[in-house]
Structures are given as structure tokens and as C-alpha cells.
Amino acid sequence: MTEHVLDRAAPPAGGIGFFEKYLSVWVALSIVAGVALGNLMPGLFGFLASLEYASVNLVVAVLIWAMVFPMMVNVDFASLSHIGDRPKGLVLTLAVNWLIKPFTMAALGVLFFEHVFAPWIEPADAQQYIAGLILLGAAPCTAMVFVWSQLTRGDATYTLVQVSLNDVVMIFAFAPIVALLLGVTDIAVPWETLLLATGLYVVVPLVAGALTRKWLTGRASGAEAEKAVARFTASLKPVSVIGLLVTVVLLFGFQGHVIVERPILIVLIAVPLLIQSYGIFFLTYFAARIWKVPFNVAAPCALIGTSNFFELAVAVAISLFGLNSGAALATVVGVLVEVPVMLSLVAFANRTRDWFPQS
């Protein structure tokens, strides 16, 4: 199923790498390995969990940087000069990511964990799971979205504009929105930790990526400059994917005993995440169709709104509530849900390409 979807979705030139083509398989194997190792070697994972400074786990931080940095180099802030080109996609992206998605995720969390699932969940645990869902809902995708866009043959330049604009907004809006929504759920918010995590996982990688991109493009011009960036990011792509897979192993290892002891809990957490993911996608996708947005803009637009910057959500959950917290578990379940959901939506988008005007 996955291979068929990705083969059909692959761009005509350049293609996608071996790791990306079978990404869902690798993630599934990493999840199984993480759960198994977490139960077989709890001492090792306990030691890794203890390696932290200022509430930030050092191992996870390094791995997140490995994932995020290569893709941050792709973010060309000069592309913001094209913000006036085809503004409909940008309007949809900003409206969904910042005016709808965080609040619907919080509402679904409250609905399910304070009401629907209340008979089976302790109130304190419910607040933790809600917090994790809020962190996922307030962090739009800024890394893997380049993969999803490529799989639908989206407009690469426009995707860069969307991601760049989202990153700029995230720097200023992520912490206040999360603090507002966590406050609504009566959870104390340590602003210092939240701002530190935002800076560490968004601002610093963005700056590092921008400086690297400037260095690469400063040695060439025009098409050669873009080729230099492409070669550089391609050389780091295996590191990024391996960083993702090792992170999945660690995160599921940290929560391995919970997953084995309480598999039903994983299903319960996944329910609002699945509703949110498919709901946000179809809301954005059909709005783009009604508004006659070209497919190569509409598909990435809907996928950006659906996908989460789970690296940031996981990192902030760990920083705020700890590695073994319910909030961290909820964000880890987000990782579990993310890849198969996104691959199914990529397949749907490619099947319905003819619904949209072509650019």
C-alpha cells in the first residue's frame, strides 16, 4: 500500500530517497524496537532520560536538531518577497494553523478526556493528555512538510513561502497560544521553559539554517546557488531521517512500559488526534477547492495544516512536564499517528488532483 502510494506520488525528476519511500515501514519498526528495548532495558532508558539540563533532555535535543536543521536550510526567507503571489493559499494556511487548529485541538482534548473518556481516565492524567494535544495543535509542521509537498508534486517555492511565514509567526505566537490554552485547562505554565524551548527548537535552528543557506548561496548565483543548497541538504537527508527514527525509538522506549501495560490508553489518545488530523485536512482542502486554488498550492496548504511540528511539541512537553509525563506520551502518540495519516492523505490528494485547476 505505502509503496504504491509513494511510487505514484513521486515527482518526475529527482525522485525521493530510499528512506522516504519506505518511511512508514521504518517508523513502524522503530516504534516496535523502542517499545521492546524500553521494556528489556529500562535502566539504559532511565539513564538517557536523566541526561538533561534546564529541563531539556540533551539526547533528544541533539536528535531534534539532526532532524530539523537540514530542512531549515531549505527555508529561504527571501521567498517571503513572493508573499503577494497567489495569496489564497497563504490566507488558508494562516487561518487554519493559527485561528482554527490550536483551538479545535484543545476543544477535542477537553471533550474526550474530560467528558467522553472521563470514566476511564484520572482527572490529573486527563489534564496531562490535554496539554500534550494542545502542544501538537499549536505547532504546525515546519520540517516534514517538505516531504509531503514533494509527494504531491507541490509548488516548491510556494511551499517555502508558506513554511517561512509559518515559522515567523510561530516564533511570536506559539508560546502565547500554548500558554493561553494551557491556562484554560488550569495547568501552571512555566513561561521561562516554554520560551527557552521555542528559542532552542525554532529560532536557533532557523538562524543556523539561514546562515548556512547564505554561506552556500554566497559561493554561487542563480540556479547554481539552488543546486548547492539542494546538494547540501541531500547529503544531510540520511542524518535527518536517522535522527527521526532514533528519536522514535527513544520516545517509545521512554514510554514502553506504559504502552505495554495500557495499550487502550494509546488508542484513547489517538482518537482526538485522528479526528483533528482528518478534519483539518478536509476543511482546508475543500475550502481550497471552493476558492479555486491550484492543486500544487492547495495540496501542500492542506497538508501543512494537518501535519504537526511534533519535534517541537515533544521537546516542549518533555521540558514542561518531564519525559515520563502524560503530556509527553500524548505527543509521542502524535508521532505514531502522524506518518500513516499523512501518507493516506497524500494518496487521497493525488487521486483527487483533477478536482483543482492546474497551475
NUTI-91444 format. One record per residue (C-alpha): residue number from 1; residue in one letter; x, y, z. Coordinates in nm, 2 decimals. Layout:
+-----+-----+--------+--------+--------+
!   n ! res !     px !     py !     pz !
+-----+-----+--------+--------+--------+
! NUM !   A !      X !      Y !      Z !
...
+-----+-----+--------+--------+--------+
end
This chain:
+-----+-----+--------+--------+--------+
!   n ! res !     px !     py !     pz !
+-----+-----+--------+--------+--------+
!   1 !   M !   0.00 !   0.00 !   0.00 !
!   2 !   T !   0.27 !   0.25 !   0.10 !
!   3 !   E !   0.50 !   0.16 !  -0.18 !
!   4 !   H !   0.22 !   0.20 !  -0.44 !
!   5 !   V !   0.12 !   0.54 !  -0.30 !
!   6 !   L !   0.47 !   0.68 !  -0.29 !
!   7 !   D !   0.56 !   0.54 !  -0.63 !
!   8 !   R !   0.26 !   0.71 !  -0.79 !
!   9 !   A !   0.32 !   1.03 !  -0.59 !
!  10 !   A !   0.69 !   1.06 !  -0.67 !
!  11 !   P !   0.80 !   1.37 !  -0.88 !
!  12 !   P !   0.91 !   1.30 !  -1.23 !
!  13 !   A !   1.26 !   1.43 !  -1.18 !
!  14 !   G !   1.49 !   1.37 !  -0.89 !
!  15 !   G !   1.26 !   1.13 !  -0.71 !
!  16 !   I !   1.26 !   1.06 !  -0.34 !
!  17 !   G !   1.52 !   0.87 !  -0.14 !
!  18 !   F !   1.50 !   0.51 !  -0.02 !
!  19 !   F !   1.44 !   0.62 !   0.34 !
!  20 !   E !   1.15 !   0.85 !   0.24 !
!  21 !   K !   0.99 !   0.59 !   0.01 !
!  22 !   Y !   0.96 !   0.34 !   0.29 !
!  23 !   L !   0.93 !   0.59 !   0.58 !
!  24 !   S !   0.62 !   0.44 !   0.73 !
!  25 !   V !   0.79 !   0.10 !   0.74 !
!  26 !   W !   1.10 !   0.24 !   0.92 !
!  27 !   V !   0.89 !   0.43 !   1.16 !
!  28 !   A !   0.68 !   0.12 !   1.24 !
!  29 !   L !   1.00 !  -0.08 !   1.30 !
!  30 !   S !   1.13 !   0.20 !   1.52 !
!  31 !   I !   0.82 !   0.20 !   1.73 !
!  32 !   V !   0.84 !  -0.17 !   1.78 !
!  33 !   A !   1.21 !  -0.15 !   1.86 !
!  34 !   G !   1.15 !   0.13 !   2.11 !
!  35 !   V !   0.87 !  -0.04 !   2.30 !
!  36 !   A !   1.07 !  -0.37 !   2.31 !
!  37 !   L !   1.40 !  -0.20 !   2.42 !
!  38 !   G !   1.22 !   0.02 !   2.67 !
!  39 !   N !   1.08 !  -0.29 !   2.84 !
!  40 !   L !   1.40 !  -0.50 !   2.81 !
!  41 !   M !   1.65 !  -0.23 !   2.92 !
!  42 !   P !   1.47 !   0.01 !   3.15 !
!  43 !   G !   1.80 !   0.10 !   3.32 !
!  44 !   L !   1.95 !   0.23 !   3.00 !
!  45 !   F !   1.65 !   0.44 !   2.91 !
!  46 !   G !   1.63 !   0.57 !   3.27 !
!  47 !   F !   2.00 !   0.68 !   3.23 !
!  48 !   L !   1.93 !   0.85 !   2.90 !
!  49 !   A !   1.62 !   1.02 !   3.05 !
!  50 !   S !   1.84 !   1.16 !   3.32 !
!  51 !   L !   2.08 !   1.34 !   3.08 !
!  52 !   E !   1.91 !   1.68 !   3.09 !
!  53 !   Y !   1.99 !   2.04 !   3.15 !
!  54 !   A !   1.74 !   2.31 !   3.24 !
!  55 !   S !   1.46 !   2.06 !   3.18 !
!  56 !   V !   1.58 !   1.99 !   2.83 !
!  57 !   N !   1.69 !   1.63 !   2.75 !
!  58 !   L !   2.03 !   1.66 !   2.58 !
!  59 !   V !   2.00 !   1.34 !   2.38 !
!  60 !   V !   1.66 !   1.43 !   2.24 !
!  61 !   A !   1.78 !   1.79 !   2.18 !
!  62 !   V !   2.07 !   1.66 !   1.96 !
!  63 !   L !   1.84 !   1.43 !   1.77 !
!  64 !   I !   1.58 !   1.70 !   1.71 !
!  65 !   W !   1.85 !   1.93 !   1.57 !
!  66 !   A !   1.96 !   1.65 !   1.34 !
!  67 !   M !   1.60 !   1.63 !   1.21 !
!  68 !   V !   1.53 !   2.00 !   1.18 !
!  69 !   F !   1.85 !   2.16 !   1.07 !
!  70 !   P !   1.88 !   2.02 !   0.72 !
!  71 !   M !   1.52 !   2.12 !   0.64 !
!  72 !   M !   1.57 !   2.46 !   0.79 !
!  73 !   V !   1.84 !   2.52 !   0.53 !
!  74 !   N !   1.56 !   2.49 !   0.27 !
!  75 !   V !   1.37 !   2.78 !   0.42 !
!  76 !   D !   1.45 !   3.08 !   0.21 !
!  77 !   F !   1.33 !   3.39 !   0.39 !
!  78 !   A !   1.39 !   3.58 !   0.06 !
!  79 !   S !   1.10 !   3.38 !  -0.07 !
!  80 !   L !   0.87 !   3.60 !   0.15 !
!  81 !   S !   0.90 !   3.86 !  -0.13 !
!  82 !   H !   0.67 !   3.63 !  -0.32 !
!  83 !   I !   0.40 !   3.66 !  -0.05 !
!  84 !   G !   0.17 !   3.85 !  -0.28 !
!  85 !   D !   0.17 !   3.58 !  -0.54 !
!  86 !   R !  -0.14 !   3.37 !  -0.52 !
!  87 !   P !  -0.24 !   3.49 !  -0.17 !
!  88 !   K !  -0.53 !   3.25 !  -0.13 !
!  89 !   G !  -0.30 !   2.96 !  -0.02 !
!  90 !   L !  -0.13 !   3.18 !   0.24 !
!  91 !   V !  -0.47 !   3.31 !   0.38 !
!  92 !   L !  -0.59 !   2.95 !   0.42 !
!  93 !   T !  -0.26 !   2.83 !   0.58 !
!  94 !   L !  -0.25 !   3.12 !   0.83 !
!  95 !   A !  -0.62 !   3.09 !   0.91 !
!  96 !   V !  -0.62 !   2.72 !   0.97 !
!  97 !   N !  -0.28 !   2.70 !   1.16 !
!  98 !   W !  -0.33 !   2.99 !   1.39 !
!  99 !   L !  -0.70 !   3.07 !   1.41 !
! 100 !   I !  -0.86 !   2.73 !   1.40 !
! 101 !   K !  -0.63 !   2.43 !   1.46 !
! 102 !   P !  -0.49 !   2.51 !   1.81 !
! 103 !   F !  -0.84 !   2.58 !   1.94 !
! 104 !   T !  -1.01 !   2.28 !   1.78 !
! 105 !   M !  -0.74 !   2.05 !   1.92 !
! 106 !   A !  -0.79 !   2.19 !   2.27 !
! 107 !   A !  -1.16 !   2.16 !   2.23 !
! 108 !   L !  -1.14 !   1.79 !   2.12 !
! 109 !   G !  -0.90 !   1.72 !   2.41 !
! 110 !   V !  -1.14 !   1.87 !   2.66 !
! 111 !   L !  -1.44 !   1.69 !   2.50 !
! 112 !   F !  -1.28 !   1.35 !   2.51 !
! 113 !   F !  -1.07 !   1.35 !   2.82 !
! 114 !   E !  -1.30 !   1.55 !   3.05 !
! 115 !   H !  -1.62 !   1.40 !   2.92 !
! 116 !   V !  -1.63 !   1.11 !   2.68 !
! 117 !   F !  -1.33 !   0.92 !   2.83 !
! 118 !   A !  -1.38 !   1.06 !   3.19 !
! 119 !   P !  -1.49 !   0.72 !   3.34 !
! 120 !   W !  -1.16 !   0.56 !   3.24 !
! 121 !   I !  -0.91 !   0.84 !   3.29 !
! 122 !   E !  -0.80 !   1.00 !   3.62 !
! 123 !   P !  -0.86 !   1.38 !   3.62 !
! 124 !   A !  -0.49 !   1.47 !   3.67 !
! 125 !   D !  -0.39 !   1.23 !   3.39 !
! 126 !   A !  -0.66 !   1.38 !   3.17 !
! 127 !   Q !  -0.51 !   1.73 !   3.21 !
! 128 !   Q !  -0.17 !   1.60 !   3.10 !
! 129 !   Y !  -0.31 !   1.44 !   2.79 !
! 130 !   I !  -0.50 !   1.76 !   2.70 !
! 131 !   A !  -0.17 !   1.95 !   2.75 !
! 132 !   G !   0.01 !   1.72 !   2.50 !
! 133 !   L !  -0.27 !   1.76 !   2.25 !
! 134 !   I !  -0.26 !   2.14 !   2.28 !
! 135 !   L !   0.12 !   2.14 !   2.22 !
! 136 !   L !   0.07 !   1.93 !   1.90 !
! 137 !   G !  -0.22 !   2.15 !   1.78 !
! 138 !   A !  -0.02 !   2.47 !   1.83 !
! 139 !   A !   0.28 !   2.36 !   1.63 !
! 140 !   P !   0.23 !   2.35 !   1.26 !
! 141 !   C !   0.47 !   2.14 !   1.05 !
! 142 !   T !   0.79 !   2.31 !   0.95 !
! 143 !   A !   1.01 !   2.02 !   0.85 !
! 144 !   M !   0.84 !   1.70 !   0.72 !
! 145 !   V !   0.60 !   1.93 !   0.52 !
! 146 !   F !   0.87 !   1.94 !   0.25 !
! 147 !   V !   0.84 !   1.57 !   0.21 !
! 148 !   W !   0.46 !   1.58 !   0.19 !
! 149 !   S !   0.47 !   1.86 !  -0.06 !
! 150 !   Q !   0.72 !   1.67 !  -0.28 !
! 151 !   L !   0.50 !   1.36 !  -0.27 !
! 152 !   T !   0.21 !   1.56 !  -0.41 !
! 153 !   R !   0.43 !   1.75 !  -0.66 !
! 154 !   G !   0.35 !   2.07 !  -0.49 !
! 155 !   D !   0.49 !   2.41 !  -0.59 !
! 156 !   A !   0.83 !   2.40 !  -0.40 !
! 157 !   T !   0.87 !   2.78 !  -0.40 !
! 158 !   Y !   0.52 !   2.84 !  -0.27 !
! 159 !   T !   0.57 !   2.57 !   0.00 !
! 160 !   L !   0.89 !   2.76 !   0.11 !
! 161 !   V !   0.69 !   3.08 !   0.14 !
! 162 !   Q !   0.42 !   2.91 !   0.35 !
! 163 !   V !   0.67 !   2.74 !   0.57 !
! 164 !   S !   0.88 !   3.06 !   0.61 !
! 165 !   L !   0.58 !   3.26 !   0.70 !
! 166 !   N !   0.46 !   2.99 !   0.95 !
! 167 !   D !   0.80 !   2.99 !   1.11 !
! 168 !   V !   0.80 !   3.36 !   1.15 !
! 169 !   V !   0.45 !   3.35 !   1.31 !
! 170 !   M !   0.55 !   3.06 !   1.53 !
! 171 !   I !   0.84 !   3.25 !   1.68 !
! 172 !   F !   0.59 !   3.50 !   1.82 !
! 173 !   A !   0.26 !   3.31 !   1.85 !
! 174 !   F !   0.35 !   2.96 !   1.97 !
! 175 !   A !   0.43 !   3.04 !   2.33 !
! 176 !   P !   0.14 !   3.28 !   2.39 !
! 177 !   I !  -0.12 !   3.04 !   2.23 !
! 178 !   V !   0.01 !   2.74 !   2.43 !
! 179 !   A !   0.01 !   2.94 !   2.75 !
! 180 !   L !  -0.34 !   3.07 !   2.68 !
! 181 !   L !  -0.48 !   2.72 !   2.61 !
! 182 !   L !  -0.29 !   2.55 !   2.90 !
! 183 !   G !  -0.42 !   2.82 !   3.13 !
! 184 !   V !  -0.77 !   2.74 !   3.02 !
! 185 !   T !  -0.71 !   2.38 !   3.13 !
! 186 !   D !  -0.58 !   2.50 !   3.47 !
! 187 !   I !  -0.22 !   2.39 !   3.42 !
! 188 !   A !   0.05 !   2.61 !   3.55 !
! 189 !   V !   0.28 !   2.74 !   3.27 !
! 190 !   P !   0.65 !   2.80 !   3.34 !
! 191 !   W !   0.70 !   3.07 !   3.08 !
! 192 !   E !   1.08 !   3.06 !   3.10 !
! 193 !   T !   1.09 !   2.69 !   3.00 !
! 194 !   L !   0.83 !   2.74 !   2.72 !
! 195 !   L !   1.02 !   3.04 !   2.57 !
! 196 !   L !   1.35 !   2.85 !   2.61 !
! 197 !   A !   1.22 !   2.55 !   2.41 !
! 198 !   T !   1.07 !   2.78 !   2.14 !
! 199 !   G !   1.40 !   2.95 !   2.10 !
! 200 !   L !   1.60 !   2.63 !   2.11 !
! 201 !   Y !   1.39 !   2.44 !   1.86 !
! 202 !   V !   1.26 !   2.71 !   1.63 !
! 203 !   V !   1.46 !   3.03 !   1.65 !
! 204 !   V !   1.81 !   2.89 !   1.68 !
! 205 !   P !   1.77 !   2.62 !   1.40 !
! 206 !   L !   1.61 !   2.89 !   1.18 !
! 207 !   V !   1.90 !   3.13 !   1.23 !
! 208 !   A !   2.15 !   2.84 !   1.18 !
! 209 !   G !   1.97 !   2.73 !   0.86 !
! 210 !   A !   1.96 !   3.09 !   0.73 !
! 211 !   L !   2.33 !   3.14 !   0.79 !
! 212 !   T !   2.42 !   2.81 !   0.63 !
! 213 !   R !   2.20 !   2.89 !   0.33 !
! 214 !   K !   2.36 !   3.23 !   0.29 !
! 215 !   W !   2.71 !   3.07 !   0.30 !
! 216 !   L !   2.61 !   2.81 !   0.04 !
! 217 !   T !   2.44 !   3.06 !  -0.20 !
! 218 !   G !   2.71 !   3.32 !  -0.15 !
! 219 !   R !   2.95 !   3.09 !  -0.33 !
! 220 !   A !   2.73 !   3.07 !  -0.64 !
! 221 !   S !   2.44 !   3.25 !  -0.81 !
! 222 !   G !   2.11 !   3.17 !  -0.97 !
! 223 !   A !   2.04 !   2.81 !  -1.05 !
! 224 !   E !   2.39 !   2.71 !  -0.93 !
! 225 !   A !   2.31 !   2.85 !  -0.58 !
! 226 !   E !   1.99 !   2.65 !  -0.56 !
! 227 !   K !   2.18 !   2.34 !  -0.67 !
! 228 !   A !   2.44 !   2.40 !  -0.40 !
! 229 !   V !   2.16 !   2.41 !  -0.14 !
! 230 !   A !   2.00 !   2.10 !  -0.28 !
! 231 !   R !   2.33 !   1.91 !  -0.27 !
! 232 !   F !   2.40 !   2.01 !   0.08 !
! 233 !   T !   2.05 !   1.92 !   0.22 !
! 234 !   A !   2.06 !   1.59 !   0.02 !
! 235 !   S !   2.39 !   1.50 !   0.18 !
! 236 !   L !   2.23 !   1.55 !   0.52 !
! 237 !   K !   1.90 !   1.39 !   0.45 !
! 238 !   P !   2.01 !   1.04 !   0.58 !
! 239 !   V !   2.12 !   1.21 !   0.90 !
! 240 !   S !   1.78 !   1.38 !   0.93 !
! 241 !   V !   1.58 !   1.06 !   0.87 !
! 242 !   I !   1.81 !   0.86 !   1.11 !
! 243 !   G !   1.76 !   1.13 !   1.37 !
! 244 !   L !   1.38 !   1.09 !   1.33 !
! 245 !   L !   1.40 !   0.71 !   1.36 !
! 246 !   V !   1.63 !   0.72 !   1.67 !
! 247 !   T !   1.40 !   0.98 !   1.83 !
! 248 !   V !   1.10 !   0.75 !   1.77 !
! 249 !   V !   1.30 !   0.46 !   1.93 !
! 250 !   L !   1.39 !   0.67 !   2.23 !
! 251 !   L !   1.05 !   0.83 !   2.28 !
! 252 !   F !   0.87 !   0.49 !   2.26 !
! 253 !   G !   1.14 !   0.34 !   2.48 !
! 254 !   F !   1.08 !   0.60 !   2.75 !
! 255 !   Q !   0.71 !   0.52 !   2.74 !
! 256 !   G !   0.75 !   0.15 !   2.66 !
! 257 !   H !   0.61 !   0.02 !   2.98 !
! 258 !   V !   0.30 !   0.24 !   2.96 !
! 259 !   I !   0.23 !   0.12 !   2.60 !
! 260 !   V !   0.26 !  -0.24 !   2.70 !
! 261 !   E !   0.07 !  -0.21 !   3.02 !
! 262 !   R !  -0.20 !   0.03 !   2.89 !
! 263 !   P !  -0.25 !  -0.02 !   2.51 !
! 264 !   I !  -0.61 !   0.10 !   2.54 !
! 265 !   L !  -0.47 !   0.44 !   2.66 !
! 266 !   I !  -0.28 !   0.48 !   2.33 !
! 267 !   V !  -0.60 !   0.42 !   2.14 !
! 268 !   L !  -0.79 !   0.67 !   2.35 !
! 269 !   I !  -0.52 !   0.94 !   2.29 !
! 270 !   A !  -0.52 !   0.86 !   1.92 !
! 271 !   V !  -0.89 !   0.92 !   1.88 !
! 272 !   P !  -0.90 !   1.30 !   1.91 !
! 273 !   L !  -0.57 !   1.32 !   1.71 !
! 274 !   L !  -0.72 !   1.13 !   1.42 !
! 275 !   I !  -1.04 !   1.34 !   1.42 !
! 276 !   Q !  -0.83 !   1.65 !   1.43 !
! 277 !   S !  -0.60 !   1.54 !   1.15 !
! 278 !   Y !  -0.86 !   1.43 !   0.90 !
! 279 !   G !  -1.10 !   1.72 !   1.00 !
! 280 !   I !  -0.84 !   1.99 !   0.95 !
! 281 !   F !  -0.72 !   1.84 !   0.62 !
! 282 !   F !  -1.07 !   1.82 !   0.46 !
! 283 !   L !  -1.17 !   2.16 !   0.59 !
! 284 !   T !  -0.86 !   2.32 !   0.43 !
! 285 !   Y !  -0.87 !   2.10 !   0.12 !
! 286 !   F !  -1.24 !   2.17 !   0.04 !
! 287 !   A !  -1.20 !   2.54 !   0.12 !
! 288 !   A !  -0.92 !   2.55 !  -0.13 !
! 289 !   R !  -1.13 !   2.37 !  -0.39 !
! 290 !   I !  -1.42 !   2.61 !  -0.34 !
! 291 !   W !  -1.18 !   2.90 !  -0.37 !
! 292 !   K !  -1.03 !   2.75 !  -0.69 !
! 293 !   V !  -0.68 !   2.73 !  -0.55 !
! 294 !   P !  -0.44 !   2.55 !  -0.79 !
! 295 !   F !  -0.36 !   2.19 !  -0.69 !
! 296 !   N !   0.01 !   2.24 !  -0.65 !
! 297 !   V !  -0.07 !   2.51 !  -0.39 !
! 298 !   A !  -0.39 !   2.35 !  -0.24 !
! 299 !   A !  -0.24 !   2.01 !  -0.16 !
! 300 !   P !   0.07 !   2.14 !   0.04 !
! 301 !   C !  -0.16 !   2.40 !   0.20 !
! 302 !   A !  -0.39 !   2.13 !   0.34 !
! 303 !   L !  -0.10 !   1.91 !   0.44 !
! 304 !   I !   0.08 !   2.18 !   0.62 !
! 305 !   G !  -0.23 !   2.25 !   0.83 !
! 306 !   T !  -0.27 !   1.88 !   0.90 !
! 307 !   S !   0.09 !   1.79 !   0.99 !
! 308 !   N !   0.24 !   1.88 !   1.32 !
! 309 !   F !   0.59 !   2.00 !   1.42 !
! 310 !   F !   0.59 !   1.71 !   1.66 !
! 311 !   E !   0.96 !   1.76 !   1.73 !
! 312 !   L !   0.88 !   2.09 !   1.89 !
! 313 !   A !   0.57 !   1.95 !   2.07 !
! 314 !   V !   0.76 !   1.66 !   2.21 !
! 315 !   A !   1.05 !   1.88 !   2.32 !
! 316 !   V !   0.83 !   2.13 !   2.49 !
! 317 !   A !   0.62 !   1.85 !   2.66 !
! 318 !   I !   0.94 !   1.70 !   2.79 !
! 319 !   S !   1.07 !   2.04 !   2.91 !
! 320 !   L !   0.74 !   2.14 !   3.08 !
! 321 !   F !   0.62 !   1.82 !   3.22 !
! 322 !   G !   0.90 !   1.56 !   3.21 !
! 323 !   L !   1.00 !   1.26 !   3.00 !
! 324 !   N !   0.76 !   1.02 !   3.17 !
! 325 !   S !   0.46 !   1.26 !   3.18 !
! 326 !   G !   0.12 !   1.21 !   3.02 !
! 327 !   A !   0.18 !   1.52 !   2.81 !
! 328 !   A !   0.50 !   1.37 !   2.66 !
! 329 !   L !   0.31 !   1.04 !   2.60 !
! 330 !   A !   0.04 !   1.23 !   2.41 !
! 331 !   T !   0.29 !   1.40 !   2.18 !
! 332 !   V !   0.46 !   1.06 !   2.13 !
! 333 !   V !   0.13 !   0.92 !   2.02 !
! 334 !   G !   0.12 !   1.21 !   1.78 !
! 335 !   V !   0.43 !   1.07 !   1.62 !
! 336 !   L !   0.27 !   0.73 !   1.60 !
! 337 !   V !  -0.04 !   0.88 !   1.42 !
! 338 !   E !   0.15 !   1.13 !   1.20 !
! 339 !   V !   0.31 !   0.93 !   0.93 !
! 340 !   P !   0.04 !   0.68 !   0.84 !
! 341 !   V !  -0.22 !   0.96 !   0.85 !
! 342 !   M !  -0.02 !   1.19 !   0.62 !
! 343 !   L !   0.06 !   0.91 !   0.38 !
! 344 !   S !  -0.31 !   0.83 !   0.35 !
! 345 !   L !  -0.39 !   1.20 !   0.28 !
! 346 !   V !  -0.11 !   1.22 !   0.02 !
! 347 !   A !  -0.27 !   0.93 !  -0.16 !
! 348 !   F !  -0.61 !   1.10 !  -0.14 !
! 349 !   A !  -0.48 !   1.43 !  -0.27 !
! 350 !   N !  -0.30 !   1.26 !  -0.56 !
! 351 !   R !  -0.62 !   1.07 !  -0.65 !
! 352 !   T !  -0.83 !   1.40 !  -0.65 !
! 353 !   R !  -0.58 !   1.61 !  -0.84 !
! 354 !   D !  -0.84 !   1.67 !  -1.11 !
! 355 !   W !  -1.07 !   1.85 !  -0.87 !
! 356 !   F !  -0.85 !   2.16 !  -0.89 !
! 357 !   P !  -0.73 !   2.39 !  -1.15 !
! 358 !   Q !  -0.37 !   2.31 !  -1.26 !
! 359 !   S !  -0.10 !   2.58 !  -1.24 !
+-----+-----+--------+--------+--------+
end
